[in-house]
């Protein structure tokens, strides 16, 4: 089972005001994100959509979720979680490679 790396957890913690205790399992992360998303949808939807944009969540996927009648916040939380997994996998795959000597200045 894939897990979020520390960078992804830090991003969620800062962006969505999640505590370390809320970041210990996928289930807890989804529950905490879903609750925070519900709060943002009710109080500051512009901030929520700005955050989704910054996280590079597909607009097409967001629109599909918003067309649903149930569990919108949980589905958005799942999109965020999955995107963070993608970013973690990319960081793991590409890592911080040393620059090629010919390209170093």
C-alpha positions in Angstrom: 0.0 0.0 0.0 1.3 3.4 -1.0 1.8 6.0 1.7 2.4 9.7 1.6 5.9 10.9 2.1 6.8 13.5 4.7 6.8 16.3 2.1 3.2 15.4 1.1 2.1 15.2 4.8 3.7 18.6 5.5 1.9 20.1 2.5 -1.5 18.8 3.7 -0.7 19.9 7.3 0.1 23.4 6.2 -2.5 23.8 3.5 -5.4 22.3 5.3 -4.5 22.8 9.0 -4.2 19.1 9.8 -2.4 17.9 12.9 0.3 15.2 13.0 -2.2 12.9 14.7 -4.6 13.3 11.7 -1.8 12.2 9.3 -1.1 8.7 10.6 -3.2 6.7 8.2 -5.0 7.0 4.9 -8.4 6.7 6.7 -7.6 9.5 9.2 -6.2 11.7 6.5 -9.3 11.3 4.3 -11.6 11.9 7.3 -9.7 15.1 8.4 -9.5 16.4 4.8 -13.1 15.7 4.2 -14.1 17.6 7.4 -11.8 20.6 6.5 -13.2 20.6 2.9 -16.7 20.7 4.2 -15.8 23.7 6.3 -14.2 25.5 3.4 -17.2 24.7 1.1 -19.5 26.3 3.6 -17.4 29.2 4.6 -14.8 30.0 1.9 -15.3 28.0 -1.3 -12.9 30.4 -3.2 -10.1 29.4 -0.9 -10.9 25.7 -1.4 -10.8 26.1 -5.2 -7.6 28.1 -5.0 -6.0 25.3 -2.9 -7.2 22.6 -5.4 -5.7 24.7 -8.2 -2.3 25.0 -6.4 -2.3 21.2 -5.7 -2.8 20.8 -9.5 -6.0 18.8 -9.1 -7.6 18.2 -12.6 -10.4 20.6 -13.2 -12.2 17.8 -15.1 -12.1 15.5 -12.0 -13.3 18.3 -9.8 -16.3 19.0 -12.0 -17.2 15.3 -12.0 -17.1 15.3 -8.2 -19.2 18.4 -7.9 -21.9 16.9 -10.1 -22.4 14.2 -7.5 -25.1 14.6 -4.8 -23.4 12.7 -2.0 -20.1 12.8 -0.2 -18.6 15.6 -2.2 -16.1 16.5 0.5 -14.9 12.9 0.8 -14.5 12.6 -3.0 -12.5 15.8 -3.1 -10.4 14.6 -0.2 -9.7 11.4 -2.2 -8.6 13.5 -5.2 -6.3 15.4 -3.0 -4.9 12.3 -1.4 -4.4 10.6 -4.8 -2.6 13.7 -6.2 -0.3 13.8 -3.2 0.5 10.1 -3.8 1.3 10.9 -7.4 3.6 13.7 -6.4 5.3 11.5 -3.8 5.9 8.8 -6.4 7.4 11.4 -8.8 9.7 12.7 -6.1 10.8 9.1 -5.3 11.3 8.2 -8.9 13.2 11.4 -10.0 14.7 12.3 -6.6 17.3 15.0 -6.4 19.8 14.0 -9.0 23.2 15.6 -9.2 23.5 17.9 -12.2 25.5 16.7 -15.2 29.0 18.2 -15.1 28.6 19.6 -18.6 25.4 21.3 -17.5 26.9 22.7 -14.3 27.8 26.4 -14.4 
